[in-house]
């Protein structure tokens, strides 16, 4: 097998490898939401695949296809790989960047098309070097500075950019003897580096995406944990009525030490087995019927003090786990209950007072001589006794000046 076939085979292998990675990236992102997908990945790999296929047709296809369109796809693919790194690193990729990279590749390869084979090779190689250097910078400067994967990918891409510069310079200095399928060590080293970078960046992209997703997930979990830790409402997740997770407010409401509620049955939150079973039946029956529960529940703190709480509960599914979980929010309403009892008692006392006052309204039959009052039973009762019995009034007896004078005259 002659040398050109070997180089062509390597180029076809690069095309096939990029196509495989493009398909894998599409399948990987298929289940994600549209805003989470990184379309720059698959675009970059498909462009590189197309570019390598067209380059492999050098000598068979017209130069406009094999060189101009092929190198345009290849350099644009390198640029879109850079934008994919930007996307992973949460850097914006404005349309202006994308148009600039497209125009850069198009103008560059069009300008180099009239050159000799060696000139075109040098031009296309040198055109790709700044794009690869920008990709290396994006990898090294994006995300966590302590990521060994980013450091590995970044320096490897920078190595490829340096190799592209060396290859381009050597092609210029070769006096027309350096073409795409030339047999020389620089060619083989360049394509070996390209093949290595296809594998490294392909697998690295997958791992880097997962690493970035894990970092975002950790940030979201920290935010959620901070919210749970500061909420005054007790929150807990149950599985088979066993506490698998709860927040500090839940532990404070029931008087438990931090972390001591995890793994406990909710039986420890009730005063007796009967209350535990009764609430269990009613709460989970309502959840099974309506999907949620809302109501007041009588609990017991760790020190034995009973208290009332307002509960909201519903069943949730965590990920792809087949078992069901129930999440509850618990609000201590002991003070509300106490105030409600005070208001109820005051209302009853007021109603009782109003009832007594109303019984003294209307026409009262009274004797015009002795001032006794006729009761509802047709009995005659002393005025003082009647009013005392039917109101909150009490009598103290004295004598007015007129009665005192009259009484004194009667005695004399």
Secondary structure as UniProt FT lines:
FT   HELIX           3..28
FT   TURN            29..31
FT   HELIX           34..36
FT   HELIX           39..56
FT   TURN            59..60
FT   HELIX           64..69
FT   HELIX           70..88
FT   TURN            89..90
FT   HELIX           95..113
FT   HELIX           117..141
FT   TURN            145..146
FT   HELIX           148..172
FT   TURN            173..176
FT   TURN            180..181
FT   HELIX           185..230
FT   STRAND          234..239
FT   TURN            240..241
FT   STRAND          242..246
FT   HELIX           248..254
FT   TURN            258..259
FT   TURN            262..263
FT   HELIX           266..269
FT   HELIX           273..290
FT   STRAND          292..300
FT   TURN            302..303
FT   STRAND          306..316
FT   TURN            319..320
FT   STRAND          325..332
FT   HELIX           334..359
FT   TURN            368..370
FT   STRAND          373..374
FT   TURN            376..377
FT   STRAND          380..381
FT   HELIX           383..389
FT   HELIX           401..411
//
